[in-house]
Amino acid sequence: MACPCICVLNFICLNRFPPFLLGAFGVDFSVPSDHDTYEKDLLKVNRGLLKYGTTSYCPTIVSSSAAVYHQVLSHLKPRAGSAKTGASTLGAHVEGPFINEARIGAHELKVLQASAKNGYKDFQAVYGFEGETPEEQNKLTREKLSSVKIITCAPELEGIMDSIPDLVKAGITVSVGHSMANISQAEEAVEKGATFITHLFNAMPQFHHRDPGVIGLLGSRFDLPRPYYGLICDGIHVHPNSVKIAYDSHPEGVILVTDAMSAMGLSPGNYQLGNMNVTKEEDRVYIEGTDTLAGSVITLDACIRNFLRFTSCTLIEALEAVTLHPAVLLGIQETKGVIKPGADADLVFLSDDLFVRRVFVAGEEVDLDAIDVHVTEKF
């Protein structure tokens, strides 16, 4: 069980990771570059995340063209972390482009895919799956040779609903997000294999008592497995009261996510999210010239502190939302998010007030003071 242990006024938690991270420290995973530059930038993020107690994560790619996916996803296959190379990557989260333009959020309209009429083949063409069939892709996924670990899509779009079983068969976690799905469509998606809701309350219709839409999955009937759901606990994307409502409704399903982008860890200014210019203003980021939020700049340790304050949950419950729950969602609970023989020895020591004090990756302590994520230029 992923319980924290108390050790000399410090808490220890295991394998902390947010499933989604768009970028950080001036690096945007959705922006292609030459091979060496991309690898250098990935190393910067992987190392920098350790300062905030993140030991594993899924790099997120926003809606992009097929050419961009084919270029960047090759860098994002699962790779082990270390005290030298930083957090481990678990495979990519591709957020789009099979999403509803009515809930586009901070995505680029021209790259969206309005349907998947050809099912798995359309996903293969866009993302560049090497497996010609879901079964072949599953073998690559199990051998950690596949880049895509989780897909966010809108099940109400043509062909998406019927594609979900094949995506699951390919070893991919399917998440409902950036969607206009009504409750019937959302529950059908879960019945077909979707197991997650991407950043609950954001990029979906507001709750309505006659048709609660995607949010209504938290209150689904007892014979339907309720999905895990991501919460951006920055106090901006989701009001603290809404966080508590979600948690009280389905405490076993909460996963804290940062949805952080390239400006995380940097000063206010102009940055980039995919092909879009964004502006960081203190604790929030907007698409330039608009009031549309464009990811967040919160760190995982801050999410935990906020979540405890918003919900008054126990410390164990808060830590499980960044350890055990995401591990089970991704099917990696044998090695991540648990204390057991054979699990990865990734440990984070927290102070009583839940700030990171020490980090171990694969059993080796990280020199946190030696990690430099300073950025001298902005986009």
Beta strands, then each sheet from edge to edge (+ up, - down):
strand 1: 5-7
strand 2: 10-14
strand 3: 20-21
strand 4: 23-24
strand 5: 27-28
strand 6: 56-62
strand 7: 88-89
strand 8: 92-95
strand 9: 148-153
strand 10: 173-176
strand 11: 196-197
strand 12: 228-232
strand 13: 254-257
strand 14: 269-273
strand 15: 276-281
strand 16: 284-287
strand 17: 347-350
strand 18: 356-361
strand 19: 364-365
sheet 1: 1+ 2- 17+ 18- 19+
sheet 2: 3+ 6+ 7+
sheet 3: 3+ 6+ 8+ 9+ 10+ 11+ 12+ 13+
sheet 4: 4+ 5-
sheet 5: 14+ 15- 16+
end
